[in-house]
Amino acid sequence: MTELVIIGAGGFARETAQAVRAAGLPLAGHLDDDPALHGVEVDGVPVLGGSALVRGLPGASFVVCVGSPRDYASRARVVERLGLPEERYATVVHPTAVVSASSALGPGTVLLAHAVLTAAVRVGRHVAVMPHTVLTHDDEVADFATLASGVRLGGGARIGRGAYLGAGALVREGTAVGAWSLVGMGSTVLADVPAGEVWAGSPARRLRAAAPPALAQLTADGRGPADGTVPEPGRPVPHVPYVPPVPARGVNGT
């Protein structure tokens, strides 16, 4: 059985490590670029060294578990820097998560405890789905998005590439959140959120442009103007391409 290595050793990475252990899967340890962590254990899991060690672990599978509301574009940057083929990335699903047979997850995605995907949900690559998040029928979540704990998506909601939804956020059915936008915790999204913006409140309203790292990633993805400003309001969120289903338990089909 392939051993899993988690890139990062912060909060999300530690939670993922516990999900892997709960599933009874082999976990080699963390890789983190903070030298102070090298050689220590985090929640009983060793930090093996920096992320450059991926080249010396040809038999391992990986999952990138970095990012926070302060810089939610970091996961995309790490994946790009590592340059690994898709088949090297694991898909981690906590044993208590529920993934319907008609739903699909991309490589590198993590579902933590009690997440629910009800019917025909499409989740892209390197997506973080935190505990007690509910994705209902026909939802689409694009690559690198983060859904914090307790997020609820109504049917047919579309979450753009790299978007960050804070804890307890609610998204109305058929509504879109644009690429690299951030929705504040506890917010209620009743109207489409354009790309590259921060919205909060109930109902959610625009507060400001997204932080520079998110806008830079938006531009790098070819979805924003060259100067990094916010795209025109109402720009549609691209649909998530179909990805093959993975088992509702385990890593890379093991």
DRENMARMAR-246640 format. One line per field, with one value per residue: residue number from 0; residue in three letters; x negated, y negated, z of N, C-alpha, C in turn. Coordinates in Angstrom, 3 decimals. Atoms other than C-alpha are relative to their C-alpha. Layout:
num: (NUM ...);
residu: (ala ...);
n.c1: (X ...);
n.c2: (Y ...);
n.c3: (Z ...);
ca.c1: (X ...);
ca.c2: (Y ...);
ca.c3: (Z ...);
c.c1: (X ...);
c.c2: (Y ...);
c.c3: (Z ...);
This chain:
num: (0 1 2 3 4 5 6 7 8 9 10 11 12 13 14 15 16 17 18 19 20 21 22 23 24 25 26 27 28 29 30 31 32 33 34 35 36 37 38 39 40 41 42 43 44 45 46 47 48 49 50 51 52 53 54 55 56 57 58 59 60 61 62 63 64 65 66 67 68 69 70 71 72 73 74 75 76 77 78 79 80 81 82 83 84 85 86 87 88 89 90 91 92 93 94 95 96 97 98 99 100 101 102 103 104 105 106 107 108 109 110 111 112 113 114 115 116 117 118 119 120 121 122 123 124 125 126 127 128 129 130 131 132 133 134 135 136 137 138 139 140 141 142 143 144 145 146 147 148 149 150 151 152 153 154 155 156 157 158 159 160 161 162 163 164 165 166 167 168 169 170 171 172 173 174 175 176 177 178 179 180 181 182 183 184 185 186 187 188 189 190 191 192 193 194 195 196 197 198 199 200 201 202 203 204 205 206 207 208 209 210 211 212 213 214 215 216 217 218 219 220 221 222 223 224 225 226 227 228 229 230 231 232 233 234 235 236 237 238 239 240 241 242 243 244 245 246 247 248 249 250 251 252 253);
residu: (met thr glu leu val ile ile gly ala gly gly phe ala arg glu thr ala gln ala val arg ala ala gly leu pro leu ala gly his leu asp asp asp pro ala leu his gly val glu val asp gly val pro val leu gly gly ser ala leu val arg gly leu pro gly ala ser phe val val cys val gly ser pro arg asp tyr ala ser arg ala arg val val glu arg leu gly leu pro glu glu arg tyr ala thr val val his pro thr ala val val ser ala ser ser ala leu gly pro gly thr val leu leu ala his ala val leu thr ala ala val arg val gly arg his val ala val met pro his thr val leu thr his asp asp glu val ala asp phe ala thr leu ala ser gly val arg leu gly gly gly ala arg ile gly arg gly ala tyr leu gly ala gly ala leu val arg glu gly thr ala val gly ala trp ser leu val gly met gly ser thr val leu ala asp val pro ala gly glu val trp ala gly ser pro ala arg arg leu arg ala ala ala pro pro ala leu ala gln leu thr ala asp gly arg gly pro ala asp gly thr val pro glu pro gly arg pro val pro his val pro tyr val pro pro val pro ala arg gly val asn gly thr);
n.c1: (-0.838 0.802 0.024 -0.396 0.779 -0.782 0.783 -0.470 -0.121 -0.871 -1.274 -0.671 0.810 -0.168 -1.333 0.048 0.731 -0.910 -0.946 0.713 0.103 -1.338 -0.310 0.884 0.906 1.394 0.415 1.437 0.298 -0.171 1.097 -0.293 1.187 0.484 1.079 -0.185 -0.842 0.634 0.437 -0.888 -1.295 -1.182 -1.096 0.478 0.372 1.294 0.274 1.148 0.886 -0.649 -0.757 0.914 0.208 -0.921 0.769 0.633 -1.032 -0.692 -1.107 -1.020 -1.049 0.062 -1.133 0.489 -0.927 0.412 -0.953 -0.773 -0.683 0.974 0.622 -0.627 0.568 1.279 -0.063 0.228 1.408 0.805 -0.222 0.708 1.451 0.406 -0.010 -0.208 -1.138 -1.234 -0.126 0.745 -0.793 -1.037 -1.288 -0.203 -1.388 -0.170 -0.985 -1.359 -0.545 -0.946 0.154 -0.949 0.556 -0.059 0.894 1.373 1.045 1.262 1.204 0.482 -1.098 -0.154 -1.298 0.153 -1.060 -1.424 -0.366 -1.034 -0.246 -1.255 -0.316 0.572 0.883 1.305 1.031 1.217 1.291 0.633 -1.051 -0.078 -1.378 0.167 -1.050 -1.424 -0.381 -1.016 -0.115 -1.222 -0.066 0.488 0.998 1.294 1.052 1.166 1.306 0.653 -0.945 -0.010 -1.300 0.276 -0.938 -1.396 -0.519 -1.150 -0.256 -1.259 0.118 0.454 0.947 1.287 1.084 1.067 1.375 0.712 -0.841 0.052 -1.257 0.262 -0.799 -1.417 -0.575 -1.116 -0.075 -1.322 -0.024 0.186 0.831 1.411 1.057 1.040 1.355 0.899 -0.728 -0.129 -1.280 0.260 -0.647 -1.370 -0.685 -1.054 0.180 -1.268 0.239 1.309 1.180 0.978 1.351 0.971 -0.582 -0.333 -1.380 -0.360 -1.261 -1.225 0.628 1.388 0.236 1.422 0.761 1.210 0.681 0.734 1.383 0.915 0.330 -1.125 -0.096 1.117 -0.324 -1.065 0.661 0.812 -0.908 -0.566 -1.387 -0.053 0.790 1.435 0.394 -0.420 -1.226 -1.122 -0.725 -1.335 -1.027 -0.902 0.693 -0.455 0.950 0.093 -0.449 1.041 -0.027 -0.257 1.146 -0.494 -0.247 0.961 -0.719 -0.388 0.914 1.357 0.896 0.352 -0.619 0.510);
n.c2: (1.187 1.197 0.905 1.370 1.081 1.229 1.212 0.939 -0.540 0.887 -0.520 -0.841 -1.204 -0.855 -0.592 -1.023 -1.150 -0.775 -0.674 -1.141 -1.021 -0.541 -0.919 -1.154 0.024 0.237 1.398 0.108 1.199 1.309 0.809 1.408 0.796 0.668 -0.838 -0.250 -1.183 -1.198 -0.964 -0.058 -0.617 0.841 -0.922 -1.367 -0.280 0.653 0.921 -0.664 0.985 0.969 -0.514 -0.458 -1.447 -0.782 -0.645 -1.201 -0.927 -0.379 -0.924 0.586 0.881 1.273 0.907 1.315 0.496 1.323 1.048 0.606 1.181 1.057 -0.294 -1.238 -0.378 -0.676 -1.398 -0.028 0.297 -1.164 -1.045 0.406 -0.098 -1.406 -0.525 -1.450 -0.443 -0.176 -1.315 -0.032 0.617 -0.816 0.574 -0.455 0.123 -0.502 -1.098 0.433 0.796 -0.722 0.393 -0.795 -0.707 0.847 1.138 -0.262 0.808 0.044 -0.330 1.020 0.556 -0.541 0.136 -0.306 -0.758 0.305 0.697 -0.734 0.311 -0.725 -0.590 0.624 1.109 -0.052 0.714 -0.034 -0.443 0.761 0.725 -0.279 -0.011 -0.142 -0.796 0.357 0.754 -0.710 0.354 -0.654 -0.502 0.728 1.024 -0.093 0.682 -0.033 -0.288 0.845 0.676 -0.393 0.117 -0.144 -0.852 0.388 0.646 -0.659 0.450 -0.412 -0.764 0.685 1.088 -0.138 0.648 0.168 -0.421 0.672 0.789 -0.363 0.234 -0.080 -0.918 0.268 0.754 -0.608 0.448 -0.293 -0.899 0.608 1.201 -0.211 0.771 0.097 -0.491 0.686 0.870 -0.461 0.261 0.020 -1.014 0.281 0.828 -0.603 0.452 -0.064 0.462 -0.410 0.734 0.052 -0.469 0.901 0.939 -0.454 0.287 -0.458 0.497 -0.755 -0.654 0.381 1.130 0.236 0.834 0.532 -0.963 -1.062 0.312 -0.094 -1.349 -0.563 0.715 -0.429 -1.316 0.221 0.464 -1.096 -0.974 0.566 0.398 1.394 0.874 -0.073 0.823 -0.647 0.543 -0.939 -0.133 0.603 -0.736 -0.865 -0.959 -1.324 -0.964 -1.146 -1.277 -0.967 -1.151 -1.282 -0.803 -1.334 -0.198 -0.749 -0.648 0.863 -0.259 -0.359 0.879 -0.532 -1.289 -1.085);
n.c3: (0.000 0.140 -1.135 0.290 -0.589 -0.012 0.165 -1.007 -1.351 -0.752 -0.479 0.993 0.184 -1.180 0.092 1.048 -0.547 -0.841 0.892 0.581 -1.048 -0.264 1.100 -0.104 1.144 -0.394 0.058 -0.220 -0.769 0.617 0.512 -0.251 0.300 -1.201 -0.540 -1.422 -0.176 0.534 -0.997 -1.157 0.251 -0.150 -0.348 0.151 1.389 0.202 1.102 0.609 0.597 0.855 1.143 1.048 -0.139 0.831 1.078 -0.523 -0.482 1.237 -0.215 -0.878 0.485 -0.712 -0.046 -0.406 -1.023 -0.456 0.319 -1.076 0.544 0.285 1.296 0.453 1.292 -0.195 0.428 1.448 0.267 -0.368 1.005 1.223 -0.225 -0.076 1.359 0.020 0.817 -0.768 -0.620 -1.267 -1.056 -0.623 -0.380 -1.383 -0.459 -1.366 -0.017 -0.308 1.104 0.854 1.405 0.777 1.146 1.188 -0.186 0.407 -0.630 0.718 -0.769 -0.908 -0.787 -1.353 -0.664 -1.409 -0.658 0.130 1.237 0.735 1.408 0.091 1.301 1.199 -0.382 0.650 -0.758 0.806 -0.507 -1.085 -0.717 -1.432 -0.500 -1.442 -0.642 -0.033 1.194 0.773 1.417 0.435 1.367 1.170 -0.315 0.669 -0.747 0.877 -0.581 -1.001 -0.889 -1.406 -0.661 -1.421 -0.728 -0.082 1.208 0.619 1.366 0.590 1.242 1.202 -0.270 0.689 -0.742 0.969 -0.272 -1.066 -0.909 -1.419 -0.713 -1.426 -0.808 -0.143 1.118 0.710 1.394 0.543 1.155 1.309 -0.115 0.306 -0.664 1.020 -0.248 -0.924 -0.912 -1.379 -0.660 -1.430 -0.822 -0.380 0.994 0.797 1.379 0.717 1.369 0.495 -0.450 1.086 -0.294 -0.588 -0.958 -1.349 -0.359 -1.343 -0.527 0.256 1.156 0.261 0.895 0.281 -0.918 0.629 0.868 -0.687 -0.357 1.146 0.500 0.755 1.280 0.835 0.539 0.974 1.217 0.523 0.614 1.221 -0.228 -0.405 0.837 -0.256 -1.133 -1.233 -0.576 -0.049 1.267 0.062 -0.756 0.741 0.849 -0.432 -0.546 0.901 -0.544 -0.335 0.897 -0.652 -0.410 -0.345 -1.425 -0.816 -1.081 -1.116 -1.111 0.355 0.745 1.328 0.274 -0.832);
ca.c1: (0.000 -1.388 -2.525 -1.137 -3.211 -1.471 -2.956 -2.656 -2.522 -0.035 3.557 5.070 2.167 2.534 6.265 5.583 3.053 5.707 8.149 5.557 4.992 8.746 8.991 6.254 3.944 0.127 -1.232 -4.941 -4.899 -4.894 -7.142 -7.365 -9.726 -10.073 -13.513 -12.461 -10.026 -12.457 -13.022 -10.225 -6.829 -3.536 -0.668 -2.807 -3.551 -7.172 -8.210 -10.652 -12.145 -11.379 -9.187 -12.247 -12.358 -9.470 -12.092 -13.617 -10.326 -9.437 -7.072 -5.005 -1.709 -1.241 1.433 0.772 2.337 1.355 3.325 5.310 7.692 4.598 3.127 5.487 3.559 0.559 1.795 1.871 -1.628 -3.032 -1.422 -2.810 -6.285 -6.372 -5.453 -4.341 -2.119 1.508 1.130 -1.258 1.496 3.779 7.444 8.171 11.668 12.350 14.242 17.225 17.590 20.416 19.745 22.617 21.978 22.868 20.339 16.670 13.474 10.253 6.714 5.217 8.614 9.301 12.699 12.610 15.004 18.755 18.548 21.477 21.767 25.358 25.869 23.943 21.473 18.263 15.227 12.007 8.349 6.585 9.819 10.047 13.443 13.521 15.690 19.499 19.591 22.607 22.553 25.963 27.129 25.273 22.819 19.511 16.347 13.317 9.642 7.888 11.087 11.381 14.684 14.222 16.131 19.900 20.228 23.547 24.055 27.533 28.228 26.434 24.061 20.758 17.587 14.789 11.133 9.302 12.295 12.336 15.609 15.286 16.735 20.501 20.983 24.233 24.551 27.975 28.941 27.825 25.435 21.791 18.728 15.994 12.405 10.071 12.821 13.295 16.640 16.504 17.429 21.134 22.066 25.161 24.531 27.737 26.217 23.261 19.873 17.499 13.949 11.260 13.435 14.111 17.778 19.268 22.487 26.054 26.861 23.258 22.037 18.750 16.209 13.109 10.840 9.199 5.701 2.712 1.741 5.238 5.324 1.887 3.095 6.221 4.019 1.655 4.633 5.533 8.806 7.870 6.445 2.675 2.597 4.174 7.330 10.706 12.404 15.724 18.608 20.797 18.066 19.249 17.546 16.159 17.730 15.648 14.610 15.719 13.182 13.440 14.962 12.684 13.634 15.406 12.737 9.008 6.228 5.788 8.100 6.212);
ca.c2: (0.000 -3.408 -5.626 -9.138 -12.260 -15.499 -18.752 -21.239 -20.822 -23.514 -23.178 -21.816 -19.397 -18.115 -17.589 -15.691 -13.491 -12.498 -11.734 -9.475 -7.683 -7.316 -5.616 -3.189 -4.241 -4.358 -7.830 -8.492 -12.034 -15.730 -17.849 -21.497 -24.276 -25.638 -24.370 -24.641 -21.753 -19.362 -16.243 -16.942 -15.303 -17.140 -15.330 -12.211 -12.471 -13.182 -16.159 -14.539 -17.722 -20.332 -20.000 -19.500 -15.920 -14.949 -14.115 -11.525 -9.757 -8.119 -5.585 -8.013 -9.756 -13.360 -15.793 -19.535 -20.918 -24.571 -27.804 -30.127 -33.086 -35.316 -33.574 -31.041 -31.030 -29.303 -25.782 -26.533 -28.013 -24.959 -22.542 -24.538 -24.663 -20.918 -20.099 -16.549 -14.570 -14.178 -10.495 -11.314 -13.088 -11.264 -11.908 -11.722 -11.086 -10.784 -7.572 -9.564 -11.622 -10.656 -10.743 -9.645 -7.227 -9.936 -12.435 -12.783 -14.104 -15.219 -14.257 -16.110 -16.839 -16.322 -15.721 -15.915 -14.449 -14.446 -16.235 -15.272 -15.210 -14.326 -13.802 -14.568 -16.856 -17.663 -18.621 -19.502 -19.048 -20.112 -21.221 -21.473 -20.492 -20.980 -19.165 -19.260 -20.852 -19.941 -20.016 -19.313 -18.147 -19.354 -21.589 -22.305 -23.206 -24.134 -23.380 -24.825 -26.027 -25.918 -25.257 -25.874 -24.026 -24.123 -25.596 -24.790 -24.978 -24.969 -22.853 -23.857 -26.278 -26.925 -27.724 -29.112 -28.171 -29.016 -30.592 -30.569 -30.187 -30.939 -28.809 -28.602 -30.415 -29.685 -29.848 -30.052 -27.448 -28.265 -30.979 -31.379 -32.482 -33.731 -32.553 -33.570 -35.411 -35.147 -34.856 -35.758 -33.340 -33.141 -35.027 -34.335 -34.532 -35.353 -36.803 -35.920 -36.972 -38.224 -36.944 -38.483 -40.081 -39.806 -39.574 -39.287 -39.752 -38.494 -39.013 -39.111 -42.305 -43.400 -44.720 -45.163 -43.523 -40.244 -40.282 -40.667 -36.937 -35.960 -38.688 -37.645 -34.058 -35.257 -37.069 -34.095 -31.885 -34.224 -35.266 -38.813 -41.853 -42.240 -44.926 -42.585 -44.614 -43.019 -41.602 -42.969 -42.077 -39.226 -37.329 -33.698 -30.976 -28.262 -24.862 -22.167 -19.511 -15.981 -13.971 -10.212 -9.122 -7.903 -5.526 -7.112 -5.683 -5.652 -7.161 -6.648 -3.667 -1.735);
ca.c3: (0.000 -1.019 1.840 1.976 2.596 3.569 2.294 5.157 8.921 9.964 11.095 7.880 7.426 10.984 10.481 7.266 9.052 11.564 8.742 7.127 10.411 10.988 7.606 8.633 5.827 5.924 6.663 6.251 7.639 6.777 4.595 5.608 4.553 8.092 9.218 12.867 12.311 10.641 12.705 15.172 15.529 15.073 16.824 16.725 12.991 11.980 9.884 7.474 6.040 3.410 0.338 -1.887 -0.549 -2.839 -5.492 -3.205 -2.462 -5.782 -4.226 -2.158 -2.808 -1.759 -0.690 -0.347 2.836 3.081 3.014 5.263 4.852 4.866 1.816 0.312 -2.983 -1.407 -2.192 -5.915 -5.788 -4.002 -6.464 -9.383 -7.841 -7.132 -10.732 -9.913 -12.287 -11.213 -10.457 -7.598 -5.683 -3.270 -2.565 1.169 2.517 6.240 7.102 8.394 5.198 2.831 -0.924 -3.150 -5.995 -8.517 -7.137 -8.089 -6.493 -8.146 -7.103 -4.168 -2.639 1.082 2.719 6.501 9.058 8.368 5.031 2.792 -1.017 -1.811 -5.571 -8.766 -7.000 -8.888 -6.809 -8.622 -7.776 -4.562 -2.889 0.915 2.374 6.130 8.722 8.570 5.117 2.956 -0.848 -2.331 -5.745 -8.834 -6.988 -8.745 -6.851 -8.948 -8.303 -5.230 -3.554 0.240 2.031 5.750 8.460 8.317 4.818 3.112 -0.652 -2.142 -5.219 -8.409 -6.691 -8.464 -6.549 -8.702 -8.835 -5.629 -3.891 -0.088 1.855 5.554 8.333 8.327 5.023 3.178 -0.619 -2.221 -4.815 -8.360 -7.154 -8.202 -6.244 -8.576 -8.837 -5.988 -4.122 -0.363 1.440 5.129 7.886 8.635 5.473 3.370 -0.371 -2.244 -5.445 -7.660 -6.287 -9.018 -9.240 -7.067 -4.383 -0.643 0.361 3.847 5.772 5.639 2.892 1.722 0.081 -1.444 1.046 -1.107 -3.645 -2.682 -1.178 -3.526 -3.526 -4.678 -7.340 -8.549 -8.929 -10.727 -13.223 -13.539 -14.355 -17.208 -15.573 -14.628 -16.379 -16.557 -13.853 -11.293 -10.747 -10.248 -13.377 -14.507 -12.155 -13.294 -15.107 -15.129 -13.136 -15.429 -14.996 -13.341 -15.866 -15.120 -13.145 -12.596 -9.295 -6.503 -3.704 -0.757 1.530 1.287 -0.767 -4.515 -4.524 -1.840);
c.c1: (-0.879 0.074 0.325 -0.923 0.820 -0.941 0.605 0.107 0.807 1.324 0.693 -0.764 0.159 1.362 0.037 -0.730 0.908 1.067 -0.625 -0.110 1.359 0.412 -0.897 -1.006 -1.416 -0.416 -1.482 -0.350 0.301 -1.293 0.389 -1.287 -0.459 -1.086 0.175 0.825 -0.681 -0.507 0.862 1.278 1.110 1.192 -0.400 -0.399 -1.306 0.008 -1.338 -1.031 0.795 0.656 -0.895 -0.219 0.967 -0.752 -0.661 0.967 0.824 1.194 1.146 1.080 0.024 1.367 -0.517 1.034 -0.533 1.097 0.775 0.757 -0.959 -0.689 0.532 -0.433 -1.259 0.024 -0.262 -1.464 -0.879 0.155 -0.745 -1.502 -0.468 -0.024 0.199 1.149 1.203 0.059 -0.796 0.806 1.105 1.295 0.365 1.440 0.105 1.071 1.430 0.604 0.901 -0.115 0.928 -0.677 -0.015 -0.892 -1.438 -0.943 -1.261 -1.177 -0.451 1.055 0.118 1.410 -0.186 1.312 1.385 0.331 0.982 0.086 1.222 0.236 -0.614 -0.803 -1.344 -0.973 -1.317 -1.222 -0.481 1.000 -0.024 1.448 -0.063 1.203 1.391 0.399 0.964 0.062 1.185 0.008 -0.548 -0.938 -1.295 -1.002 -1.292 -1.292 -0.420 0.972 -0.147 1.392 -0.220 1.148 1.406 0.546 1.161 0.218 1.369 -0.221 -0.442 -0.891 -1.316 -1.047 -1.232 -1.361 -0.610 0.839 -0.104 1.320 -0.249 0.991 1.451 0.630 1.095 0.052 1.332 -0.102 -0.152 -0.898 -1.459 -0.878 -1.207 -1.360 -0.760 0.705 0.053 1.365 -0.224 0.786 1.393 0.801 1.061 -0.071 1.303 -0.130 -1.409 -1.102 -0.999 -1.361 -0.813 0.549 0.192 1.417 0.256 1.335 1.166 1.136 -1.405 -0.060 -1.510 -0.613 -1.173 -0.509 -0.692 -1.437 -0.924 -0.377 1.116 0.149 -1.133 0.282 1.101 -0.591 -0.829 0.845 0.608 1.426 0.124 -0.828 -1.455 -0.422 0.481 1.234 1.130 0.676 1.381 0.993 0.871 -0.687 0.341 -1.129 -0.083 0.492 -1.190 0.060 0.244 -1.310 0.515 0.248 -1.145 0.788 0.301 -0.842 -1.387 -0.717 -0.355 0.497 -0.491 0.985);
c.c2: (-1.246 -0.863 -1.420 -0.967 -1.278 -1.192 -1.074 0.681 -0.939 0.648 0.929 1.296 0.958 0.675 1.102 1.243 0.859 0.714 1.234 1.125 0.633 0.998 1.228 0.102 -0.345 -1.446 -0.086 -1.213 -1.258 -0.442 -1.461 -0.791 -0.863 0.863 0.328 1.256 1.291 0.893 0.066 0.732 -1.005 0.929 1.453 0.401 -0.735 -0.985 0.442 -0.970 -0.963 0.629 0.466 1.509 0.828 0.746 1.287 1.021 0.504 0.914 -0.567 -0.717 -1.238 -0.669 -1.313 -0.631 -1.295 -0.990 -0.456 -1.179 -1.135 0.196 1.335 0.391 0.850 1.449 0.124 -0.265 1.196 1.109 -0.337 0.163 1.449 0.652 1.495 0.359 0.306 1.327 0.121 -0.576 0.932 -0.786 0.588 -0.277 0.610 1.090 -0.433 -0.886 0.877 -0.563 0.881 0.637 -0.850 -1.236 0.389 -0.995 0.045 0.350 -1.172 -0.599 0.725 -0.293 0.412 0.524 -0.589 -0.938 0.880 -0.536 0.822 0.673 -0.831 -1.258 0.205 -0.875 0.179 0.482 -0.922 -0.903 0.430 -0.127 0.350 0.703 -0.618 -0.943 0.839 -0.582 0.768 0.180 -0.996 -1.164 0.266 -0.839 0.145 0.222 -1.061 -0.781 0.531 -0.263 0.277 0.722 -0.591 -0.760 0.825 -0.602 0.502 0.692 -0.866 -1.195 0.290 -0.827 -0.020 0.439 -0.861 -0.808 0.543 -0.382 0.216 0.877 -0.462 -0.801 0.812 -0.584 0.457 0.898 -0.791 -1.219 0.353 -0.886 0.021 0.466 -0.932 -1.080 0.629 -0.417 0.145 1.045 -0.460 -0.812 0.803 -0.578 0.218 -0.428 0.396 -0.927 -0.027 0.543 -1.078 -1.013 0.656 -0.450 0.534 -0.599 0.889 -0.979 -0.540 -1.144 -0.181 -0.914 -0.688 1.031 1.063 -0.437 0.203 1.427 0.636 -0.681 0.388 1.360 -0.098 -0.437 1.120 1.061 -0.507 -0.446 -1.461 -0.854 -0.019 -0.814 0.556 -0.579 1.004 0.079 -0.634 0.818 0.845 0.968 1.410 0.849 1.195 1.277 0.909 1.152 1.288 0.675 1.354 0.133 0.729 0.682 -0.960 0.242 0.217 -1.019 0.679 1.426 1.130 0.332);
c.c3: (0.000 1.251 -0.455 0.725 -0.139 -0.117 0.897 1.348 0.898 0.341 -0.969 -0.222 1.173 -0.007 -1.047 0.490 0.873 -0.826 -0.626 1.020 0.290 -1.070 0.007 -1.123 0.434 -0.239 0.328 0.842 -0.791 -0.678 0.187 -0.177 1.171 0.639 1.478 0.265 -0.420 1.132 1.243 -0.384 0.266 0.210 -0.247 -1.398 -0.302 -1.160 -0.605 -0.552 -0.848 -1.206 -1.141 0.060 -0.841 -1.090 0.468 0.537 -1.182 0.201 0.804 -0.795 0.883 0.031 0.573 0.921 0.602 -0.358 1.219 -0.599 -0.342 -1.341 -0.499 -1.404 0.147 -0.475 -1.498 -0.331 0.312 -1.038 -1.287 0.167 0.031 -1.377 -0.100 -0.939 0.886 0.735 1.296 1.157 0.475 0.131 1.354 0.411 1.398 0.015 0.302 -1.089 -0.861 -1.409 -0.824 -1.203 -1.261 0.098 -0.334 0.643 -0.848 0.882 0.860 0.892 1.342 0.493 1.447 0.584 -0.246 -1.155 -0.772 -1.417 -0.405 -1.346 -1.118 0.327 -0.682 0.790 -0.749 0.754 1.131 0.725 1.464 0.454 1.486 0.640 -0.092 -1.142 -0.826 -1.403 -0.559 -1.519 -1.032 0.322 -0.761 0.780 -0.789 0.793 1.013 0.885 1.424 0.561 1.475 0.699 -0.005 -1.187 -0.548 -1.375 -0.439 -1.335 -1.174 0.248 -0.716 0.736 -0.904 0.511 1.117 0.962 1.425 0.652 1.480 0.736 0.098 -1.117 -0.681 -1.406 -0.570 -1.227 -1.303 -0.020 -0.211 0.864 -0.930 0.468 0.935 0.823 1.386 0.534 1.498 0.766 0.409 -0.992 -0.741 -1.404 -0.758 -1.457 -0.413 0.505 -1.152 0.442 0.691 0.976 1.358 0.307 1.411 0.390 -0.348 -0.305 -0.259 -1.004 -0.180 1.054 -0.691 -0.995 0.854 0.268 -1.202 -0.424 -0.816 -1.345 -0.937 -0.618 -1.035 -1.332 -0.630 -0.684 -1.302 0.152 0.415 -0.924 0.446 1.216 1.339 0.637 -0.132 -1.358 0.072 0.817 -0.926 -0.934 0.456 0.565 -0.940 0.673 0.277 -0.999 0.769 0.357 0.445 1.486 0.674 1.091 1.134 1.239 -0.576 -0.844 -1.310 -0.229 0.859 1.093);
